[in-house]
Structure formats: C-alpha cells, structure tokens
Amino acid sequence: MKRITPVLFIFAFIISACHSSENSNPNEVPTDTVNAGTEEIDTSELHNQIVNIPSLWKVETLKNKTVEKLVKPGNNTLGQLSPQQLVGALNTSYPDIQLEFKAISNDTIYISIPNSEKLTNESGDTGAYNYLATIVYNLTELNNIKYVNLDFKAGNHALPGTYSRDNFKRLR
C-alpha cells in the first residue's frame, strides 16, 4: 500500500496541474502565436478590385478547332457604357495589352497602345488579328462609333491604323 500512495499522489498532482492550467482563467481568450499582430485589413483596396466586367465580343474556335468566329455577347450592355468604361473592361479582359482612350471625333474613337510589343511581335498573326477584331467589334458597339483608330508602334503581326468591322469579315 505504501507504494501505491506515492503513485496515486503523483497521478493526482499531474491531473490537477493539467486541469488547472486549462481552466485558470475562463474569460481569457487564447492567442494565436502565428497571427498575434493587430494588423487590420484595408477593405477599400478590396472594393476597388471587385469589377463587374460586361460580356464582350470575343473570338471563339468552332468545328474541331479549325474555324474561328466572332461571338456577340449575350446582353446589350456595351452600348450603355462610356468609352472609358469599355476600354477599362477590355483592359481587364486582356491585361497583357493595355489600351488608352484618347478621343472621339464624329464616328471614330481614337485609342493608343503605349506598350504594343505583346500585340505586334509576340501574339502571332492570328492572335493579333483576333485581338484587333475583338477590340474593333467591342468599341463599335458604342453609340455612333463605326471606326477605331489604333495608334501603336508597328510590328511583325499588327499595324496601326483605322479599322472597321469590314476589316474582319473572315470572322463573321
């Protein structure tokens, strides 16, 4: 019996020590040692990143990947956008090639592409053609716009100039 008493005493001590550390202060909130900082998240930055991009004209590949065709968006919201909003939607959809709205004169919208390397030398003939078609079809959805004047540095696959939907008949 003398041997059991010290063992029971040690066992009781261990249990009470573990139990008392868990319940030492029931109102104390355990802290996360990984994220113990009090840094707050600036939600204004998140709000600016949430964008409703309208449906856009786009080139799709049909029939066993041999035929490409421009596909009209399912809604008619493009004509209701301002030129700046539409250029912003195009820039969001195609982040590698950034457009800048310059002006509108009569039936022509003027757009520049300050960094056109991706378009003119890296996208190939088909990629450049399809991108230009997409830009022209979307921008000519604006009220009274029939032509898109694109100003950029010429390259192997694309040339600056004034384009209309007639330039892309192959995709209809």
SERO-4910 file (N, C-alpha, C, O; in steps of 0.05 Angstrom, whole numbers):
BEGIN
 pado doro    nc1    nc2    nc3   cac1   cac2   cac3    cc1    cc2    cc3    oc1    oc2    oc3
  Met    A     17    -24      0      0      0      0     17     25      0     10     46    -11
  Lys    A     41     22     13     59     45     13     68     53    -15     72     77    -20
  Arg    A     71     35    -32     80     41    -60     57     53    -76     63     69    -94
  Ile    A     33     46    -71     10     57    -86      5     86    -79     -3    101    -96
  Thr    A      8     93    -54      2    120    -45     19    141    -60      8    160    -70
  Pro    A     46    138    -62     61    158    -77     53    159   -107     52    181   -119
  Val    A     46    137   -118     38    136   -147     12    151   -150      9    166   -169
  Leu    A     -7    146   -132    -33    160   -133    -29    190   -129    -42    206   -142
  Phe    A    -12    196   -110     -6    224   -105      5    239   -130     -3    261   -137
  Ile    A     24    226   -143     37    237   -167     16    239   -190     14    259   -204
  Phe    A      0    219   -192    -21    218   -213    -41    240   -208    -49    254   -227
  Ala    A    -50    244   -183    -69    265   -177    -57    292   -181    -71    311   -191
  Phe    A    -32    295   -175    -18    321   -179    -17    328   -209    -22    351   -216
  Ile    A    -10    309   -225     -9    313   -254    -36    321   -265    -38    339   -282
  Ile    A    -56    307   -257    -83    312   -267    -92    340   -258   -104    355   -274
  Ser    A    -88    347   -234    -97    373   -224    -81    396   -237    -91    417   -243
  Ala    A    -55    391   -243    -39    411   -256    -49    416   -285    -51    439   -293
  Cys    A    -55    395   -299    -65    397   -327    -92    410   -327    -98    428   -343
  His    A   -109    402   -308   -136    413   -307   -136    442   -299   -152    458   -310
  Ser    A   -119    449   -281   -119    477   -271   -108    496   -292   -116    519   -293
  Ser    A    -89    487   -309    -78    505   -330    -99    510   -352    -99    531   -364
  Glu    A   -116    491   -357   -137    495   -377   -158    514   -367   -169    529   -383
  Asn    A   -164    513   -342   -186    530   -331   -176    552   -313   -191    561   -296
  Ser    A   -151    560   -316   -141    580   -298   -156    606   -300   -161    619   -280
  Asn    A   -164    614   -324   -179    639   -327   -199    634   -350   -192    636   -373
  Pro    A   -224    627   -343   -243    620   -364   -250    644   -383   -260    639   -405
  Asn    A   -245    668   -374   -250    691   -392   -227    699   -410   -230    716   -428
  Glu    A   -204    686   -406   -181    692   -422   -184    679   -450   -189    655   -452
  Val    A   -179    695   -470   -181    684   -498   -153    676   -506   -134    691   -504
  Pro    A   -150    651   -515   -123    642   -524   -114    659   -548   -130    666   -565
  Thr    A    -89    664   -548    -78    680   -571    -65    661   -590    -53    641   -583
  Asp    A    -67    669   -615    -54    654   -637    -26    665   -640    -22    689   -647
  Thr    A     -6    649   -634     21    659   -635     31    665   -664     50    680   -667
  Val    A     18    653   -684     26    658   -711     15    685   -720     29    701   -733
  Asn    A    -10    692   -714    -22    716   -722    -29    734   -698    -51    744   -696
  Ala    A     -9    739   -681    -14    753   -657    -15    783   -661    -22    798   -643
  Gly    A     -9    793   -685     -9    822   -691    -37    833   -691    -56    818   -693
  Thr    A    -39    859   -690    -64    872   -690    -69    887   -717    -84    907   -718
  Glu    A    -56    877   -738    -58    890   -764    -87    887   -775    -98    865   -774
  Glu    A    -98    909   -784   -125    909   -796   -123    909   -826   -103    918   -838
  Ile    A   -143    897   -839   -144    896   -868   -158    921   -878   -180    928   -869
  Asp    A   -146    934   -898   -158    957   -910   -177    948   -932   -169    939   -954
  Thr    A   -203    949   -926   -223    938   -945   -228    957   -969   -240    948   -988
  Ser    A   -219    981   -968   -222    999   -991   -207    988  -1015   -215    992  -1038
  Glu    A   -184    975  -1010   -168    963  -1031   -184    940  -1044   -183    937  -1068
  Leu    A   -197    924  -1028   -212    902  -1038   -235    911  -1055   -242    899  -1076
  His    A   -248    933  -1048   -271    943  -1063   -263    951  -1091   -278    947  -1110
  Asn    A   -239    963  -1093   -230    971  -1119   -223    948  -1137   -221    951  -1162
  Gln    A   -218    924  -1126   -211    901  -1142   -235    886  -1152   -232    869  -1170
  Ile    A   -258    890  -1141   -282    876  -1150   -294    892  -1173   -303    914  -1170
  Val    A   -294    879  -1196   -302    893  -1220   -323    876  -1234   -320    851  -1237
  Asn    A   -344    889  -1243   -364    875  -1259   -357    880  -1288   -361    902  -1299
  Ile    A   -347    860  -1301   -339    862  -1329   -362    854  -1346   -373    832  -1343
  Pro    A   -370    872  -1365   -393    865  -1382   -385    843  -1401   -361    839  -1407
  Ser    A   -404    829  -1412   -399    809  -1433   -388    824  -1457   -399    845  -1465
  Leu    A   -368    813  -1469   -355    826  -1492   -356    808  -1517   -360    784  -1515
  Trp    A   -354    821  -1540   -349    805  -1565   -323    790  -1561   -304    801  -1549
  Lys    A   -322    766  -1570   -297    750  -1568   -296    731  -1592   -316    723  -1603
  Val    A   -272    723  -1598   -267    703  -1619   -267    676  -1606   -252    671  -1587
  Glu    A   -283    658  -1617   -284    630  -1608   -277    611  -1630   -283    617  -1654
  Thr    A   -265    589  -1623   -258    569  -1643   -281    549  -1644   -290    538  -1623
  Leu    A   -290    543  -1668   -312    524  -1673   -303    501  -1690   -280    501  -1700
  Lys    A   -320    482  -1694   -316    459  -1712   -288    447  -1710   -271    451  -1727
  Asn    A   -284    431  -1690   -258    417  -1687   -234    435  -1687   -213    427  -1697
  Lys    A   -236    459  -1677   -214    478  -1674   -203    486  -1701   -179    492  -1703
  Thr    A   -219    487  -1722   -210    496  -1748   -223    522  -1757   -212    535  -1775
  Val    A   -245    529  -1746   -260    553  -1754   -262    572  -1731   -269    565  -1709
  Glu    A   -254    598  -1735   -257    618  -1714   -279    637  -1722   -283    644  -1746
  Lys    A   -294    646  -1702   -317    664  -1707   -320    683  -1684   -316    676  -1661
  Leu    A   -327    708  -1691   -334    728  -1670   -361    721  -1659   -380    716  -1674
  Val    A   -363    721  -1633   -388    715  -1619   -397    739  -1604   -382    751  -1589
  Lys    A   -422    747  -1610   -434    771  -1597   -441    764  -1568   -449    742  -1562
  Pro    A   -438    784  -1551   -445    780  -1523   -475    775  -1520   -491    783  -1536
  Gly    A   -482    761  -1498   -509    753  -1494   -528    776  -1485   -552    773  -1485
  Asn    A   -516    799  -1477   -533    821  -1469   -525    846  -1485   -506    846  -1500
  Asn    A   -540    867  -1482   -536    892  -1498   -525    914  -1480   -533    938  -1484
  Thr    A   -508    908  -1461   -499    929  -1443   -475    945  -1454   -470    967  -1443
  Leu    A   -462    936  -1475   -439    950  -1485   -445    978  -1494   -430    997  -1489
  Gly    A   -467    982  -1508   -475   1008  -1518   -482   1028  -1496   -482   1052  -1500
  Gln    A   -486   1018  -1472   -493   1035  -1449   -468   1045  -1433   -471   1062  -1416
  Leu    A   -445   1034  -1440   -421   1041  -1426   -409   1066  -1438   -413   1072  -1461
  Ser    A   -394   1080  -1422   -378   1103  -1432   -353   1091  -1446   -346   1068  -1441
  Pro    A   -341   1107  -1463   -316   1097  -1476   -295   1088  -1456   -282   1068  -1459
  Gln    A   -292   1104  -1434   -273   1097  -1414   -279   1071  -1400   -261   1055  -1394
  Gln    A   -305   1066  -1394   -313   1041  -1381   -308   1017  -1399   -299    996  -1390
  Leu    A   -314   1020  -1425   -309    998  -1444   -280    992  -1447   -272    969  -1448
  Val    A   -264   1013  -1449   -234   1009  -1451   -225    996  -1425   -208    978  -1427
  Gly    A   -235   1003  -1402   -228    991  -1377   -235    961  -1377   -220    944  -1367
  Ala    A   -259    954  -1387   -267    926  -1388   -249    910  -1407   -242    887  -1401
  Leu    A   -242    922  -1430   -223    909  -1448   -196    905  -1435   -184    883  -1439
  Asn    A   -186    925  -1421   -160    922  -1407   -161    901  -1386   -141    887  -1381
  Thr    A   -183    898  -1372   -186    877  -1352   -187    850  -1365   -176    831  -1354
  Ser    A   -200    848  -1387   -203    822  -1401   -177    814  -1415   -172    790  -1418
  Tyr    A   -162    833  -1424   -136    828  -1438   -114    844  -1424   -105    864  -1435
  Pro    A   -105    835  -1401    -86    851  -1385    -59    854  -1397    -44    872  -1389
  Asp    A    -51    838  -1417    -25    840  -1429    -22    863  -1449      0    871  -1456
  Ile    A    -45    872  -1458    -45    894  -1478    -64    916  -1467    -88    913  -1468
  Gln    A    -53    938  -1458    -68    959  -1446    -74    981  -1466    -56    993  -1478
  Leu    A   -100    987  -1468   -109   1008  -1486   -112   1034  -1470   -117   1034  -1446
  Glu    A   -109   1057  -1484   -114   1083  -1472   -133   1098  -1490   -128   1102  -1514
  Phe    A   -156   1107  -1478   -175   1123  -1493   -163   1151  -1497   -154   1163  -1478
  Lys    A   -165   1160  -1522   -154   1187  -1528   -177   1207  -1534   -178   1228  -1522
  Ala    A   -194   1200  -1553   -215   1219  -1560   -236   1205  -1578   -232   1182  -1587
  Ile    A   -258   1220  -1583   -278   1212  -1603   -282   1236  -1621   -285   1258  -1611
  Ser    A   -282   1231  -1647   -288   1252  -1666   -307   1240  -1687   -300   1221  -1701
  Asn    A   -330   1252  -1689   -351   1242  -1707   -357   1213  -1702   -367   1206  -1681
  Asp    A   -351   1195  -1721   -357   1167  -1718   -332   1150  -1712   -333   1125  -1716
  Thr    A   -311   1162  -1703   -286   1148  -1698   -277   1152  -1669   -277   1174  -1658
  Ile    A   -268   1129  -1656   -256   1130  -1630   -226   1127  -1633   -217   1110  -1649
  Tyr    A   -211   1143  -1619   -182   1142  -1620   -171   1129  -1595   -176   1137  -1573
  Ile    A   -155   1108  -1600   -143   1092  -1579   -113   1089  -1584   -104   1086  -1607
  Ser    A    -98   1090  -1562    -69   1084  -1565    -62   1059  -1549    -76   1052  -1529
  Ile    A    -41   1046  -1557    -30   1024  -1543     -1   1031  -1538     16   1025  -1555
  Pro    A      5   1042  -1515     33   1052  -1509     54   1029  -1510     76   1033  -1519
  Asn    A     47   1006  -1499     65    983  -1499     53    961  -1516     37    945  -1507
  Ser    A     59    961  -1542     46    943  -1561     62    919  -1568     54    904  -1586
  Glu    A     85    914  -1555    102    892  -1562     88    865  -1561     91    849  -1579
  Lys    A     71    860  -1541     56    835  -1539     38    831  -1563     36    809  -1574
  Leu    A     25    852  -1571      7    851  -1595     22    848  -1621     16    830  -1637
  Thr    A     42    865  -1625     54    866  -1651     75    845  -1657     80    838  -1680
  Asn    A     89    835  -1636    111    817  -1641    109    790  -1626    125    772  -1632
  Glu    A     91    787  -1607     91    763  -1591     65    746  -1594     64    724  -1584
  Ser    A     45    757  -1607     19    742  -1608     15    727  -1634     -5    713  -1636
  Gly    A     32    730  -1653     29    716  -1679      8    731  -1696     -6    748  -1687
  Asp    A      7    723  -1721    -12    736  -1740    -41    731  -1731    -57    750  -1731
  Thr    A    -48    707  -1725    -75    701  -1717    -83    714  -1691   -105    725  -1689
  Gly    A    -65    713  -1671    -71    725  -1646    -75    755  -1648    -94    766  -1636
  Ala    A    -58    769  -1664    -61    798  -1667    -87    804  -1683   -101    823  -1675
  Tyr    A    -92    789  -1703   -117    793  -1719   -141    790  -1702   -159    806  -1702
  Asn    A   -142    768  -1686   -165    763  -1668   -168    785  -1647   -190    793  -1640
  Tyr    A   -146    794  -1636   -147    815  -1615   -158    841  -1628   -175    853  -1616
  Leu    A   -147    848  -1651   -157    873  -1664   -186    871  -1671   -201    890  -1667
  Ala    A   -195    848  -1680   -223    844  -1686   -240    847  -1661   -261    860  -1661
  Thr    A   -231    835  -1639   -245    838  -1614   -247    867  -1605   -269    876  -1597
  Ile    A   -225    881  -1607   -225    909  -1599   -244    926  -1616   -260    941  -1606
  Val    A   -242    922  -1642   -259    937  -1661   -288    931  -1657   -304    950  -1655
  Tyr    A   -295    906  -1655   -324    899  -1651   -335    910  -1625   -357    919  -1624
  Asn    A   -319    908  -1604   -329    919  -1578   -332    949  -1579   -352    960  -1570
  Leu    A   -312    963  -1589   -312    992  -1589   -333   1004  -1608   -343   1025  -1604
  Thr    A   -339    989  -1629   -360    999  -1648   -388    993  -1637   -408    999  -1651
  Glu    A   -390    981  -1614   -416    978  -1600   -424   1005  -1588   -448   1009  -1581
  Leu    A   -405   1023  -1583   -411   1049  -1572   -429   1064  -1592   -427   1061  -1616
  Asn    A   -447   1081  -1581   -465   1096  -1598   -450   1113  -1619   -432   1128  -1612
  Asn    A   -458   1110  -1644   -448   1126  -1667   -419   1121  -1673   -407   1136  -1689
  Ile    A   -406   1100  -1663   -378   1094  -1670   -378   1072  -1691   -389   1050  -1687
  Lys    A   -365   1079  -1714   -362   1060  -1736   -333   1053  -1741   -327   1032  -1754
  Tyr    A   -314   1069  -1731   -286   1065  -1737   -270   1067  -1711   -277   1082  -1692
  Val    A   -248   1052  -1711   -230   1052  -1688   -202   1058  -1699   -191   1043  -1714
  Asn    A   -191   1081  -1690   -164   1089  -1698   -145   1080  -1676   -147   1089  -1653
  Leu    A   -127   1061  -1683   -109   1050  -1664    -81   1060  -1669    -70   1057  -1691
  Asp    A    -69   1073  -1649    -42   1084  -1651    -23   1068  -1634    -26   1067  -1610
  Phe    A     -4   1055  -1647     16   1040  -1633     40   1036  -1652     38   1041  -1675
  Lys    A     62   1026  -1640     86   1021  -1656     81    996  -1673     75    975  -1662
  Ala    A     85    998  -1699     81    975  -1717    100    953  -1710    122    958  -1700
  Gly    A     92    928  -1716    109    905  -1711    104    884  -1732     92    890  -1753
  Asn    A    113    860  -1727    111    838  -1747     83    829  -1752     77    819  -1773
  His    A     65    832  -1732     39    819  -1734     16    839  -1734     -7    831  -1739
  Ala    A     21    865  -1730     -1    884  -1729      9    911  -1737     32    919  -1732
  Leu    A     -8    926  -1751     -2    953  -1760    -22    973  -1748    -45    966  -1746
  Pro    A    -13    997  -1741    -32   1017  -1732    -49   1026  -1755    -42   1022  -1779
  Gly    A    -71   1039  -1749    -89   1050  -1770   -117   1051  -1761   -124   1047  -1737
  Thr    A   -135   1058  -1780   -163   1060  -1774   -177   1035  -1784   -174   1027  -1807
  Tyr    A   -191   1021  -1766   -204    996  -1772   -234    999  -1769   -244   1015  -1753
  Ser    A   -249    982  -1784   -278    979  -1780   -284    950  -1780   -267    933  -1783
  Arg    A   -309    943  -1776   -317    915  -1775   -313    902  -1802   -309    878  -1804
  Asp    A   -313    918  -1824   -308    906  -1850   -280    894  -1853   -275    877  -1870
  Asn    A   -261    903  -1837   -234    892  -1838   -232    863  -1827   -212    850  -1830
  Phe    A   -254    854  -1815   -253    828  -1802   -276    810  -1811   -287    795  -1795
  Lys    A   -282    811  -1837   -304    795  -1848   -299    766  -1845   -318    750  -1843
  Arg    A   -274    757  -1845   -268    729  -1844   -278    716  -1818   -283    692  -1817
  Leu    A   -282    732  -1797   -291    722  -1771   -322    723  -1767   -331    716  -1746
  Arg    A   -336    731  -1787   -365    733  -1783   -379    707  -1788   -403    705  -1786
***
